Amino acid sequence: MKERLVEDWLSRINERGYQAAFVQILAAKGFTILRSGHSPYEHGKDVLAIAPEGEEVRAYQLKDGDMGLKEWERGYPQVVALVETIPTHPSLPKEFKFRPFLVTNGIFTDPALSRIEQTNQQWEKRKLPKLEVLDGRWMHVELTKLAADFWPTAPPDVRSFRALYLVDGRGDFDAEAFAKFLIAQLPEGLPQLDLERRSAALNIFVSYALSEFYRHKDHWSIFRAWVMTAARLACVAERAGATTTTLKASFDLAFDAAVNSLSELANECADDDAFKPNGLEWDEYTRLRNTVALGAWATWCLIGKKKNEECDKCIQLLKLFIQEGRLSFWGESCFTTLCSFVWILECHGHFAEAQALLINWLEELTARQQRGSDDPLFDAYASAEDTLIDLVESSASVEPIRPKSVHSHSLFPLVLLLVNRNCRQELAAHWLAVSHIVITMFKPAEPAGYLDWTCANGSETDQAFSQPQSWVELVAIAAAPSVNLLPRALRENDSFKLAFLMAFPHRLAWSIIGSLDRSTRECEAEAP
């Protein structure tokens, strides 16, 4: 099965889709990955890596499909940039040998190889490096060998893997099923060597499982899947107390793949027609899609700490959609998206609009999350897709609405965000209603539990704000998020923490949101 599956995958995946698997091959061979991804500043170098001995730097340009003369001539300017420009990166050694590679998941035809050889002779006369090639046959051998010992073999694992691999790839990402697959492929309690090898293999299998999502350019699903993969890698390493460079390389690869997919989504959002409906659409679906896409775009700007024309466009579109009511805050799981809007607005100096978003959400919560409410918001575990399905089904149902348990996961961090912005009067105006809402808080039994999609060990408690409430006490709580309770990946990497919050909208701990609020608000001093 594995040889045929790898062959099938290589035959239909594009360069973005196999990039993570390719880089994992390099990492498993001991290469230090300096950069992986596409950008205007790559100069033909999709992947930049230092060889294990440390004196050789390799750059790889990735293509998809068979490489004939037509494909060679079409991509020739990029190949010239690959070969003729010296790599630049702050981590490069002072002196190194440079080797450029052209990679495809197909094959190089004989005429193309002949043309490459002739071109290499011209480069050699100019004392430039020789272009080397790697094709799908090489990749097939390396991928099969790398994951050979860890292919799903037990019937449940085979079924789950096939179910993931054979999805349609257009918005049908099943996070619960994917989380179970990650656990099956990377269990806990492994010896360190097995942990390192299985971590590398996990990235390979995830690349396979996401092939249809890559083919259909479902960047949001790809982003969520790679963040979940990085979280699983970090979770198992945290519980094992392992901090090897090999494990870090696997984590970095998964997170880089997530950021690359977020970049692709941001690029699509920047297109002038990106938010126009494709034909006749249900209005609620359109508004929900706008909200998710804009949240992803804002997150990309925050991760890259970007203040450029594209981010200005994101801000202006966000403000327009808020003004025209073209966003849909579907339930409490949208709170992380709301946070991304608040932070990006504040980082660009739009403090009034950011505060208005928080106050509006406070009003929504206080109106709908009271005990006995017959129209409460969906809880933090319900995705945007879940809420759409429920809305469709409930609109067609004639059954009476049954009472629901009403509580809030997002009220506690929301109040503390407002406290950090000194919104004392605004909170006072709503405090009686705020104090009547049941707040549900989950605390994992140990730091690694934050990284579990479903954490089995922990405590969930219900509480409420006091009436009256000490402002001094609130200020003290808001100023001191318990970062020490978080696992290493969420303590030391704010970019991953932000991506994690977007992909895990049910992890609404103040230790995560509060520490992000503190770090993202540092850009306020730089705002125009």
C-alpha positions in Angstrom: 0.0 0.0 0.0 2.7 2.5 1.0 4.6 2.5 -2.3 1.5 2.9 -4.3 0.1 5.6 -2.1 3.4 7.6 -2.2 3.4 7.2 -6.0 -0.2 8.4 -6.3 0.4 11.3 -4.0 3.5 12.5 -5.9 1.6 12.3 -9.2 -1.2 14.7 -8.1 0.3 17.1 -5.5 1.7 20.5 -6.4 4.9 22.1 -5.2 3.3 23.7 -2.1 1.8 20.4 -1.2 5.0 18.4 -1.2 7.2 21.2 0.2 6.8 20.1 3.9 7.5 16.5 3.1 10.6 17.4 1.1 12.0 19.6 3.8 11.4 16.8 6.3 13.6 14.6 4.2 16.4 17.2 4.5 15.8 17.6 8.3 16.0 13.8 8.8 19.3 13.8 7.0 20.7 16.3 9.4 20.3 19.5 7.4 19.6 22.8 9.2 16.6 24.4 7.5 17.1 28.2 7.3 14.0 29.0 5.2 11.1 27.2 3.7 8.5 29.1 1.7 7.8 31.4 -1.1 8.3 35.1 -1.0 9.3 38.0 -3.3 12.7 38.0 -1.7 13.6 34.3 -2.1 15.4 34.8 -5.5 14.4 31.4 -6.7 15.3 29.7 -3.5 12.2 28.0 -2.0 14.2 26.1 0.5 17.5 27.1 2.0 19.5 24.7 4.2 22.9 24.1 5.6 24.4 20.6 5.1 25.2 18.5 8.2 29.0 19.2 8.0 28.2 23.0 8.1 30.4 24.1 5.2 27.9 23.6 2.4 24.8 25.6 1.8 22.1 24.2 -0.5 19.2 26.1 -2.1 16.2 24.2 -3.7 13.7 25.5 -6.2 10.6 23.3 -6.2 8.4 22.6 -9.2 5.6 20.2 -9.9 5.0 17.8 -12.8 7.3 16.6 -15.5 10.1 19.0 -16.6 10.4 19.2 -20.4 11.9 21.9 -22.6 8.7 23.9 -22.5 8.6 23.8 -18.7 12.4 24.6 -18.5 12.1 27.6 -20.7 9.1 28.9 -18.9 10.8 28.7 -15.5 14.3 29.7 -16.7 14.3 33.2 -15.2 13.7 31.7 -11.8 16.4 29.1 -12.3 18.9 31.9 -13.2 18.0 33.7 -10.0 18.5 30.4 -8.1 22.0 29.8 -9.6 23.4 33.3 -10.0 22.4 35.0 -6.8 24.3 34.2 -3.6 22.1 33.1 -0.7 21.6 35.6 2.1 20.6 34.7 5.6 21.9 35.9 9.0 22.6 32.2 10.0 24.8 31.4 7.1 28.4 30.6 7.8 31.0 33.2 6.7 32.5 30.9 4.1 30.6 28.1 2.4 30.2 26.1 -0.8 26.9 26.8 -2.6 25.0 24.1 -4.4 21.7 24.9 -6.2 19.1 22.2 -6.9 16.0 22.1 -9.1 13.4 19.7 -7.7 10.2 18.3 -9.2 7.8 15.6 -8.2 7.7 14.4 -11.8 10.7 13.5 -14.1 13.2 15.5 -16.2 12.9 14.5 -19.8 16.1 13.8 -21.8 15.9 17.0 -23.8 15.5 19.0 -20.6 18.5 17.3 -19.0 20.5 18.0 -22.1 19.6 21.7 -22.0 20.5 21.8 -18.3 23.9 20.2 -19.0 24.6 22.8 -21.8 23.5 25.7 -19.4 25.8 24.3 -16.7 28.7 24.5 -19.1 28.1 28.2 -19.6 27.7 28.7 -15.9 31.0 26.8 -15.2 32.8 29.2 -17.6 31.6 32.1 -15.4 32.7 30.3 -12.2 29.1 29.8 -11.1 27.9 26.7 -9.3 26.5 23.7 -11.2 22.7 23.2 -11.2 21.8 19.8 -9.8 18.4 18.0 -10.2 16.2 15.8 -8.0 13.1 14.2 -9.3 10.0 12.3 -8.1 11.8 8.9 -8.2 14.4 10.1 -5.8 11.6 11.6 -3.6 9.6 8.4 -3.7 12.6 6.4 -2.4 13.4 8.9 0.4 9.8 9.3 1.5 9.0 5.6 1.6 12.3 4.9 3.5 11.8 7.7 6.0 8.3 6.6 7.1 8.8 2.8 6.4 8.5 1.7 10.1 5.5 3.8 11.0 2.9 3.3 8.2 -0.6 2.7 9.7 -1.1 -1.0 9.8 -3.7 -1.8 12.4 -7.2 -1.7 10.9 -8.5 1.4 12.8 -5.4 3.4 11.8 -5.7 2.3 8.2 -9.3 3.4 8.1 -8.6 6.7 9.7 -5.7 7.4 7.3 -7.6 6.4 4.2 -10.6 8.6 5.4 -8.3 11.6 5.7 -6.4 10.9 2.5 -9.6 10.4 0.4 -11.5 13.5 1.5 -12.8 16.0 -1.1 -10.5 18.8 0.1 -13.0 21.6 -0.1 -14.0 22.7 3.3 -14.5 19.2 4.7 -11.6 19.2 7.2 -12.6 17.1 10.2 -10.6 18.4 13.2 -11.7 15.7 15.6 -10.8 12.8 13.2 -7.5 14.6 12.4 -6.6 14.9 16.1 -7.2 11.2 16.7 -5.0 10.4 13.7 -2.2 12.5 15.1 -2.4 10.7 18.5 -2.4 7.3 16.7 0.7 8.2 14.7 2.6 9.9 17.5 1.7 8.2 20.8 3.3 9.1 24.1 5.9 7.1 26.1 8.3 6.5 23.2 12.1 6.2 23.7 13.8 9.3 22.4 15.1 7.8 19.2 11.7 6.5 18.3 10.1 9.8 19.2 12.5 11.6 16.8 11.8 9.2 14.0 8.1 9.1 14.5 8.0 12.9 14.6 9.7 13.1 11.3 7.3 10.4 9.9 4.3 12.3 11.2 5.0 15.3 9.0 5.3 13.0 6.0 1.9 11.4 6.7 0.3 14.8 7.3 1.5 16.0 3.9 -0.1 12.9 2.4 -3.4 13.5 4.3 -3.6 17.1 3.2 -3.0 16.4 -0.5 -6.6 17.2 -1.6 -6.7 20.3 0.5 -3.6 21.5 -1.3 -5.0 20.6 -4.7 -8.1 22.6 -4.0 -6.2 25.4 -2.3 -8.2 25.2 0.9 -5.6 27.2 2.8 -7.6 27.6 6.0 -8.0 23.8 6.5 -4.3 23.3 5.7 -3.3 26.0 8.3 -5.4 24.4 11.0 -4.1 20.9 10.3 -0.4 22.0 10.4 -1.0 24.0 13.6 -2.6 20.9 15.2 0.4 18.8 14.0 2.9 21.3 15.5 0.9 21.3 18.7 1.0 17.4 18.8 4.7 17.4 18.2 5.2 20.0 21.0 2.8 18.2 23.3 4.6 14.8 23.1 8.0 16.4 23.4 6.8 18.4 26.5 5.5 15.2 28.2 8.7 13.4 27.4 10.9 16.2 28.6 12.8 16.0 25.2 14.3 19.1 23.7 16.5 17.7 20.9 17.4 19.6 17.7 15.8 16.9 15.7 12.4 17.3 17.5 12.7 21.1 17.2 13.3 20.7 13.4 10.1 18.6 13.0 8.1 21.2 15.0 9.5 24.1 13.1 8.8 22.4 9.8 5.1 21.8 10.7 4.7 25.4 12.0 6.5 26.8 8.8 4.0 24.8 6.7 1.1 26.4 8.7 2.5 29.9 8.2 3.1 29.3 4.5 -0.6 28.3 4.1 -1.7 31.4 6.0 0.5 33.5 3.7 -1.2 31.9 0.7 -4.6 32.7 2.2 -3.6 36.3 2.9 -2.4 36.7 -0.7 -5.8 35.5 -1.9 -7.6 37.9 0.5 -5.6 40.8 -1.0 -7.1 40.2 -4.4 -9.7 42.9 -5.3 -12.4 40.3 -6.0 -11.6 38.0 -3.1 -14.6 38.8 -1.0 -17.2 39.0 -3.7 -19.7 36.2 -3.6 -19.3 33.4 -6.2 -22.8 33.5 -7.6 -25.8 33.3 -5.4 -24.9 32.6 -1.8 -26.7 32.5 1.5 -26.0 35.8 3.3 -25.1 34.2 6.6 -22.6 31.9 4.8 -21.0 34.9 3.0 -20.6 36.9 6.2 -19.2 34.0 8.1 -16.7 33.3 5.3 -15.7 37.0 5.3 -15.1 36.9 9.1 -12.9 33.7 9.0 -10.9 35.0 6.0 -10.3 38.4 7.5 -9.3 36.9 10.8 -6.8 34.7 9.0 -5.5 37.7 7.1 -5.2 39.8 10.3 -3.4 36.9 12.0 -0.9 36.7 9.1 -0.1 40.4 9.5 0.3 40.0 13.3 2.6 37.0 12.9 4.8 38.8 10.4 4.5 42.1 12.4 3.8 43.6 9.0 2.9 47.2 8.4 2.7 47.5 4.6 0.3 48.2 1.8 -1.4 44.7 2.1 -1.9 45.1 5.8 -3.3 48.6 5.3 -5.8 47.0 2.9 -6.7 44.4 5.5 -7.4 47.1 8.0 -9.5 49.2 5.6 -11.6 46.2 4.5 -12.1 45.2 8.2 -13.3 48.7 9.1 -15.6 48.7 6.1 -17.1 45.3 6.9 -17.7 46.3 10.5 -19.4 49.5 9.4 -21.6 47.7 6.9 -22.4 44.7 9.1 -20.8 42.3 6.8 -19.2 40.1 9.5 -20.8 37.3 11.5 -19.6 36.5 15.0 -21.2 33.0 15.1 -20.5 31.9 18.7 -18.0 31.9 21.4 -15.4 30.1 19.2 -15.2 33.3 17.2 -13.7 35.2 20.2 -10.1 34.3 19.0 -11.0 35.9 15.6 -12.3 38.9 17.4 -9.0 39.2 19.3 -7.1 39.1 16.0 -9.3 42.0 14.8 -8.7 44.0 18.0 -5.0 43.5 18.0 -4.4 44.3 14.3 -6.6 47.5 14.6 -4.6 48.6 17.7 -1.2 47.9 16.1 -2.2 50.3 13.3 -3.5 53.0 15.7 -7.3 52.4 15.4 -8.0 52.2 19.1 -11.6 53.4 19.0 -12.7 50.7 16.5 -10.9 48.0 18.5 -12.6 49.0 21.7 -16.0 49.2 20.0 -15.6 45.5 18.9 -14.9 44.5 22.5 -17.8 46.4 23.9 -20.2 45.1 21.2 -19.1 41.5 22.1 -19.7 42.3 25.8 -23.2 43.5 25.0 -23.9 40.3 22.9 -22.7 38.1 25.8 -24.7 39.9 28.5 -27.8 39.8 26.3 -27.7 36.1 25.3 -25.7 34.2 28.0 -27.9 34.9 31.0 -29.2 31.9 32.9 -32.4 30.5 31.2 -31.7 32.2 27.9 -33.6 30.6 25.0 -31.2 31.9 22.4 -27.6 31.4 23.8 -24.5 31.7 21.7 -22.9 28.5 20.6 -20.1 27.5 23.0 -16.4 27.6 22.3 -16.3 24.0 21.1 -18.7 24.7 18.2 -16.9 25.7 15.0 -18.2 28.2 12.4 -19.2 25.2 10.2 -21.1 23.6 13.1 -23.1 26.8 13.6 -24.1 27.0 10.0 -25.3 23.4 9.9 -27.3 24.0 13.1 -28.9 27.2 11.7 -30.0 25.3 8.6 -31.4 22.4 10.5 -33.1 24.5 13.1 -34.8 26.7 10.5 -36.3 23.6 9.0 -37.3 22.0 12.3 -40.8 22.2 13.8 -39.7 20.8 17.1 -39.9 23.1 20.2 -36.7 24.6 21.3 -35.4 22.7 24.3 -33.7 24.5 27.3 -29.9 24.7 27.1 -27.2 24.9 29.6 -26.0 28.5 29.4 -22.5 29.6 30.4 -19.6 31.5 28.8 -16.0 30.6 28.1 -15.1 33.9 26.6 -16.5 36.4 29.2 -13.5 36.1 31.6 -10.8 36.9 29.1 -13.1 39.6 27.5 -13.5 41.4 30.8 -9.7 41.3 31.4 -9.0 42.7 27.9 -11.3 45.6 28.7 -9.6 46.1 32.0 -6.3 46.3 30.2 -7.8 49.1 28.1 -9.0 50.9 31.2 -12.7 50.6 30.2 -13.9 50.9 33.8 -17.0 53.0 33.0 -18.0 50.7 30.1 -17.8 47.7 32.3 -19.6 49.4 35.1 -22.6 50.1 32.8 -22.9 46.3 32.1 -21.6 44.9 35.4 -24.9 43.8 36.9 -25.6 41.6 33.8 -22.0 40.5 33.7 -22.1 39.3 37.3 -25.2 37.1 36.5 -23.4 35.0 33.8 -21.9 31.7 34.7 -18.2 31.6 33.6 -16.8 28.2 32.7 -13.0 27.8 32.9 -10.9 24.8 32.0 -7.4 24.1 33.5 -5.3 21.2 32.2 -3.7 19.0 34.9 -0.3 19.8 33.4 1.2 22.2 30.9 1.2 19.9 27.9 -2.6 19.5 28.3 -3.1 22.9 26.7 -1.7 21.5 23.4 -4.2 18.6 23.3 -7.1 19.1 21.0 -9.2 17.2 23.6 -7.6 17.3 27.0 -8.7 14.3 29.2 -7.0 15.4 32.4 -7.9 18.7 33.9 -10.6 20.5 35.9 -13.5 22.5 34.6 -15.1 24.9 37.1 -18.0 27.4 37.0 -17.7 30.8 38.7 -19.0 34.3 38.4 -17.7 37.8 38.9 -18.7 39.5 42.2 -21.2 42.2 42.5 -19.8 44.6 43.5 -16.3 43.8 42.1 -13.0 45.3 43.2 -11.4 47.2 40.2 -8.0 46.9 41.8 -8.3 43.1 41.9 -9.3 43.0 38.3 -6.3 45.1 37.3 -4.0 42.8 39.2 -5.4 39.7 37.5 -5.3 41.2 34.1 -1.7 42.3 34.5 -0.4 38.9 35.5 -1.4 36.1 33.1 0.0 32.8 34.4 2.5 32.2 31.6 4.5 29.8 33.8 1.6 27.3 33.5 2.0 27.1 29.8 4.1 24.5 27.9 7.4 25.6 26.4 6.0 26.1 22.9 3.4 28.5 24.1 5.8 30.3 26.5 8.6 31.0 24.1 7.0 31.5 20.7 4.5 34.2 20.4 4.0 33.6 16.7 3.0 30.0 17.3 0.9 31.0 20.3 -1.1 33.3 18.0 -1.5 30.6 15.4 -2.4 28.1 18.1 -5.2 30.4 19.4 -6.7 30.7 16.0 -6.6 27.0 15.3 -7.7 26.0 18.9 -10.5 28.5 19.6 -11.7 26.5 22.6 -8.4 27.2 24.5 -9.5 30.5 25.9 -7.2 30.5 28.9 -6.1 34.0 30.1 -2.5 32.7 30.4 -2.6 32.4 26.5 -4.8 35.4 25.6 -3.4 37.7 28.3 0.3 37.1 27.4 -0.6 37.6 23.7 -2.4 40.8 24.6 0.6 42.1 26.4 3.1 41.3 23.6 0.8 42.5 20.7 0.1 45.8 22.4 3.8 46.6 22.6 3.4 47.7 19.0 1.1 50.5 20.0 4.0 52.8 20.7 5.0 52.3 17.1 1.5 52.9 15.7 1.2 56.1 13.5 
